[in-house]
Amino acid sequence: MSGLTVPPEIAWVVPIIIPFIIGLLIGFVIKRTIKLILAIALLVIILVITGYVSITFQDIYDKAMKLLPTIIDLGSSLGNVLPYSSLTFIIGLLLGLWKG
């Protein structure tokens, strides 16, 4: 039983296309995540202004201090996995952020 083989004529394309696709997908995810975070922040601001929710600066600070170490650890682990030094990854990421 043989594994998945790529014909030698197109084998040179694979290391170029894969980082591009990964960058494109991450760009889409980042852009959508930023839009979602902004929508949630706007909703919270509206709820605070209208009085439905009461949030103090200390509450926000405490939650941030709980979540930031987790976010930093996740970002560090992703930095070890992603091909961020590849030019095609960066192009895909920028395209995903722009068109996403």
VOBA-1610 file (N, C-alpha, C; in pm, whole numbers, padded with zeros to 5 digits, always signed):
BEGIN
Met+00086-00118+00000Met+00000+00000+00000Met+00090+00123+00000Ser+00077+00204-00101Ser+00162+00323-00111Ser+00090+00443-00052Gly+00170+00538-00004Gly+00116+00660+00055Gly+00076+00758-00053Leu+00034+00872-00012Leu-00004+00979-00103Leu+00123+01036-00166Thr+00131+01030-00295Thr+00249+01082-00363Thr+00209+01196-00454Val+00299+01291-00463Val+00278+01406-00549Val+00370+01391-00669Pro+00317+01405-00790Pro+00405+01394-00908Pro+00517+01497-00902Pro+00637+01458-00944Pro+00751+01549-00935Pro+00734+01680-01012Glu+00649+01678-01115Glu+00629+01799-01195Glu+00562+01911-01114Ile+00479+01874-01017Ile+00410+01975-00938Ile+00453+01975-00791Ala+00549+01894-00756Ala+00593+01885-00615Ala+00648+02018-00565Trp+00706+02099-00650Trp+00762+02227-00607Trp+00654+02327-00566Val+00530+02303-00610Val+00420+02395-00581Val+00366+02376-00439Val+00374+02254-00388Val+00315+02222-00258Val+00372+02309-00146Pro+00505+02325-00132Pro+00555+02410-00022Pro+00520+02558-00039Ile+00475+02597-00155Ile+00434+02736-00178Ile+00284+02753-00149Ile+00204+02657-00192Ile+00058+02668-00181Ile+00009+02645-00038Ile+00065+02548+00032Ile+00017+02515+00167Ile+00030+02633+00262Pro+00147+02701+00274Pro+00152+02818+00362Pro+00057+02930+00319Phe+00037+02946+00187Phe-00056+03047+00137Phe-00198+03018+00185Ile-00241+02893+00173Ile-00376+02855+00214Ile-00393+02871+00365Ile-00290+02830+00442Ile-00296+02846+00587Ile-00308+02995+00622Gly-00228+03079+00559Gly-00234+03223+00583Gly-00369+03282+00547Leu-00423+03237+00436Leu-00554+03285+00391Leu-00662+03250+00494Leu-00662+03127+00539Leu-00762+03084+00637Leu-00746+03158+00770Ile-00623+03177+00815Ile-00601+03248+00940Ile-00643+03394+00925Gly-00618+03453+00809Gly-00663+03590+00784Gly-00814+03602+00792Phe-00885+03506+00732Phe-01032+03505+00741Phe-01077+03494+00886Val-01017+03403+00961Val-01057+03381+01100Val-01030+03505+01184Ile-00914+03567+01167Ile-00881+03687+01244Ile-00978+03800+01214Lys-01009+03820+01087Lys-01099+03930+01051Lys-01239+03906+01108Arg-01288+03783+01096Arg-01421+03752+01150Arg-01422+03764+01302Thr-01313+03722+01367Thr-01304+03731+01513Thr-01305+03876+01558Ile-01231+03961+01489Ile-01229+04103+01525Ile-01368+04164+01509Lys-01438+04129+01402Lys-01575+04180+01382Lys-01667+04133+01495Leu-01653+04007+01536Leu-01737+03954+01642Leu-01706+04022+01775Ile-01577+04042+01805Ile-01539+04109+01929Ile-01593+04252+01933Leu-01584+04323+01820Leu-01636+04459+01815Leu-01788+04462+01834Ala-01858+04365+01776Ala-02004+04359+01791Ala-02041+04330+01936Ile-01969+04239+02001Ile-01997+04208+02142Ile-01966+04328+02230Ala-01855+04397+02203Ala-01820+04516+02281Ala-01927+04624+02264Leu-01975+04643+02143Leu-02081+04741+02119Leu-02209+04704+02194Leu-02243+04575+02193Leu-02360+04529+02265Leu-02346+04554+02415Val-02229+04524+02471Val-02205+04546+02614Val-02213+04695+02646Ile-02156+04779+02560Ile-02161+04924+02583Ile-02305+04974+02584Ile-02384+04926+02490Ile-02525+04965+02484Ile-02599+04918+02609Leu-02571+04795+02653Leu-02637+04743+02773Leu-02596+04821+02898Val-02471+04864+02906Val-02424+04943+03020Val-02488+05082+03017Ile-02493+05143+02900Ile-02552+05278+02888Ile-02700+05276+02924Thr-02771+05175+02881Thr-02915+05169+02908Thr-02946+05120+03049Gly-02845+05068+03120Gly-02865+05027+03259Gly-02903+04882+03278Tyr-02906+04803+03173Tyr-02939+04661+03187Tyr-02827+04583+03254Val-02703+04630+03239Val-02586+04563+03296Val-02503+04667+03369Ser-02449+04627+03483Ser-02364+04716+03560Ser-02223+04656+03563Ile-02128+04724+03501Ile-01991+04675+03495Ile-01900+04788+03542Thr-01807+04753+03631Thr-01710+04851+03677Thr-01576+04825+03609Phe-01489+04923+03617Phe-01356+04907+03559Phe-01282+04793+03629Gln-01304+04778+03758Gln-01238+04671+03834Gln-01283+04533+03784Asp-01412+04519+03749Asp-01462+04393+03693Asp-01390+04358+03563Ile-01378+04459+03477Ile-01312+04438+03348Ile-01165+04402+03369Tyr-01100+04471+03460Tyr-00959+04446+03490Tyr-00938+04304+03544Asp-01024+04261+03635Asp-01012+04127+03692Asp-01030+04018+03586Lys-01129+04034+03500Lys-01152+03937+03392Lys-01033+03934+03295Ala-00979+04051+03263Ala-00864+04058+03172Ala-00743+03988+03232Met-00721+04005+03360Met-00606+03941+03425Met-00622+03789+03432Lys-00745+03741+03430Lys-00769+03596+03427Lys-00748+03540+03287Leu-00790+03616+03185Leu-00787+03565+03048Leu-00655+03587+02975Leu-00584+03694+03006Leu-00462+03727+02932Leu-00355+03619+02935Pro-00326+03554+03048Pro-00224+03448+03044Pro-00261+03334+02951Thr-00388+03299+02946Thr-00434+03193+02855Thr-00417+03235+02710Ile-00451+03358+02680Ile-00438+03408+02543Ile-00291+03415+02502Ile-00205+03457+02592Ile-00062+03466+02562Ile-00004+03326+02539Asp-00043+03228+02620Asp+00004+03091+02601Asp-00042+03036+02467Leu-00167+03062+02431Leu-00219+03016+02302Leu-00143+03081+02187Gly-00118+03210+02196Gly-00043+03279+02092Gly+00099+03227+02078Ser+00162+03195+02189Ser+00298+03141+02185Ser+00301+03004+02117Ser+00203+02921+02150Ser+00200+02788+02088Ser+00167+02796+01940Leu+00083+02890+01900Leu+00053+02906+01757Leu+00174+02958+01682Gly+00255+03040+01747Gly+00376+03092+01684Gly+00475+02983+01651Asn+00473+02874+01727Asn+00563+02762+01699Asn+00513+02675+01585Val+00385+02680+01555Val+00326+02592+01454Val+00313+02659+01318Leu+00282+02788+01316Leu+00253+02858+01191Leu+00380+02892+01114Pro+00374+02884+00983Pro+00490+02921+00899Pro+00496+03070+00873Tyr+00499+03150+00980Tyr+00487+03295+00967Tyr+00606+03360+00897Ser+00716+03289+00878Ser+00831+03348+00809Ser+00823+03327+00658Ser+00725+03251+00613Ser+00709+03225+00470Ser+00639+03344+00403Leu+00694+03387+00292Leu+00636+03499+00218Leu+00495+03466+00170Thr+00473+03342+00125Thr+00340+03305+00077Thr+00239+03302+00192Phe+00283+03267+00313Phe+00193+03272+00429Phe+00151+03416+00456Ile+00247+03507+00453Ile+00218+03648+00480Ile+00125+03705+00374Ile+00148+03669+00248Ile+00060+03715+00141Ile-00081+03661+00162Gly-00092+03531+00195Gly-00223+03472+00222Gly-00291+03535+00340Leu-00214+03564+00446Leu-00270+03628+00565Leu-00324+03767+00532Leu-00245+03846+00460Leu-00290+03980+00423Leu-00413+03977+00333Leu-00415+03882+00240Leu-00530+03868+00151Leu-00654+03826+00231Gly-00635+03734+00327Gly-00746+03691+00410Gly-00800+03804+00497Leu-00710+03887+00550Leu-00754+04001+00630Leu-00826+04105+00543Trp-00778+04123+00421Trp-00837+04224+00333Trp-00972+04177+00279Lys-00978+04057+00226Lys-01099+04009+00161Lys-01195+03935+00255Gly-01144+03890+00369Gly-01223+03809+00463Gly-01341+03881+00508
//
